[in-house]
């Protein structure tokens, strides 16, 4: 998000227009959270439809790595006596690095937000990412990423994080379809509108037709990388 302020304001404006307000007394927020797993009304779809238009109009962009869990092998991320949950946390961090590395050369003083994760066996993803991208005792010019922040997605300040959740949810819906008509409708909205930026098909084979190293060049706005071990 090169211009987070304008994007955030536009996302909030959509919720204001749609009267998409929080009714959960346990949350101190003005707006209802846009959380793809909880889509169950036409209003959820309508807000997301407007959000996709905002996404396409602004300078933000979206990248994701999709992993086929049938290919998962934890031996690459730990020893045989470590729990699988720890190995998956390390893999999550590694894939985050793979997404970030091509982007950081374009960044300066960026802030990275990540959904707040429970610490898993003493392994904290944000701390590991900070060690990877900000060397210990760094004294150089402005760092590419200056802050690594955990975020609670339902808070009003984190509309862009909610947008990312919805985009990711559509990809998951495409790969593992449910019978939820609202999720299906939102996914159709996204991929129909993405045709305007060159995403002509939603099939996995479409994305696999491009080399991972050139995906961002061909699809600077939105790209899906279908990762396999060794690639």
ChimeraX attribute file (.defattr): number of C-alpha atoms within 10 A of each C-alpha:
attribute: neighborCount
match mode: 1-to-1
recipient: residues
	/A:1	15
	/A:2	13
	/A:3	10
	/A:4	13
	/A:5	10
	/A:6	13
	/A:7	21
	/A:8	19
	/A:9	13
	/A:10	18
	/A:11	22
	/A:12	20
	/A:13	14
	/A:14	18
	/A:15	22
	/A:16	14
	/A:17	9
	/A:18	14
	/A:19	13
	/A:20	18
	/A:21	13
	/A:22	16
	/A:23	12
	/A:24	12
	/A:25	7
	/A:26	7
	/A:27	13
	/A:28	12
	/A:29	16
	/A:30	16
	/A:31	20
	/A:32	18
	/A:33	23
	/A:34	24
	/A:35	18
	/A:36	23
	/A:37	13
	/A:38	11
	/A:39	19
	/A:40	13
	/A:41	11
	/A:42	14
	/A:43	14
	/A:44	21
	/A:45	21
	/A:46	18
	/A:47	20
	/A:48	26
	/A:49	20
	/A:50	17
	/A:51	23
	/A:52	21
	/A:53	14
	/A:54	17
	/A:55	21
	/A:56	16
	/A:57	10
	/A:58	16
	/A:59	14
	/A:60	17
	/A:61	16
	/A:62	17
	/A:63	18
	/A:64	19
	/A:65	15
	/A:66	16
	/A:67	14
	/A:68	11
	/A:69	8
	/A:70	6
	/A:71	10
	/A:72	13
	/A:73	12
	/A:74	18
	/A:75	11
	/A:76	11
	/A:77	16
	/A:78	15
	/A:79	11
	/A:80	10
	/A:81	6
	/A:82	13
	/A:83	13
	/A:84	16
	/A:85	12
	/A:86	18
	/A:87	21
	/A:88	17
	/A:89	18
	/A:90	21
	/A:91	18
	/A:92	13
	/A:93	17
	/A:94	16
	/A:95	16
	/A:96	15
	/A:97	15
	/A:98	13
	/A:99	15
	/A:100	15
	/A:101	11
	/A:102	11
	/A:103	11
	/A:104	14
	/A:105	9
	/A:106	9
	/A:107	14
	/A:108	13
	/A:109	12
	/A:110	17
	/A:111	14
	/A:112	16
	/A:113	17
	/A:114	15
	/A:115	15
	/A:116	13
	/A:117	13
	/A:118	10
	/A:119	12
	/A:120	15
	/A:121	11
	/A:122	8
	/A:123	14
	/A:124	15
	/A:125	24
	/A:126	21
	/A:127	11
	/A:128	15
	/A:129	17
	/A:130	17
	/A:131	11
	/A:132	11
	/A:133	16
	/A:134	16
	/A:135	10
	/A:136	9
	/A:137	6
	/A:138	9
	/A:139	9
	/A:140	6
	/A:141	8
	/A:142	12
	/A:143	17
	/A:144	17
	/A:145	16
	/A:146	16
	/A:147	15
	/A:148	16
	/A:149	15
	/A:150	14
	/A:151	16
	/A:152	16
	/A:153	21
	/A:154	19
	/A:155	17
	/A:156	18
	/A:157	15
	/A:158	16
	/A:159	22
	/A:160	24
	/A:161	21
	/A:162	22
	/A:163	23
	/A:164	18
	/A:165	17
	/A:166	24
	/A:167	22
	/A:168	19
	/A:169	18
	/A:170	23
	/A:171	18
	/A:172	14
	/A:173	19
	/A:174	18
	/A:175	14
	/A:176	8
	/A:177	13
	/A:178	12
	/A:179	8
	/A:180	12
	/A:181	13
	/A:182	20
	/A:183	26
	/A:184	17
	/A:185	15
	/A:186	26
	/A:187	24
	/A:188	16
	/A:189	18
	/A:190	20
	/A:191	18
	/A:192	14
	/A:193	16
	/A:194	19
	/A:195	12
	/A:196	10
	/A:197	13
	/A:198	13
	/A:199	19
	/A:200	13
	/A:201	13
	/A:202	19
	/A:203	11
	/A:204	14
	/A:205	10
	/A:206	12
	/A:207	17
	/A:208	14
	/A:209	9
	/A:210	13
	/A:211	12
	/A:212	16
	/A:213	10
	/A:214	10
	/A:215	18
	/A:216	20
	/A:217	10
	/A:218	15
	/A:219	16
	/A:220	15
	/A:221	19
	/A:222	20
	/A:223	19
	/A:224	21
	/A:225	20
	/A:226	16
	/A:227	16
	/A:228	13
	/A:229	10
	/A:230	4
	/A:231	7
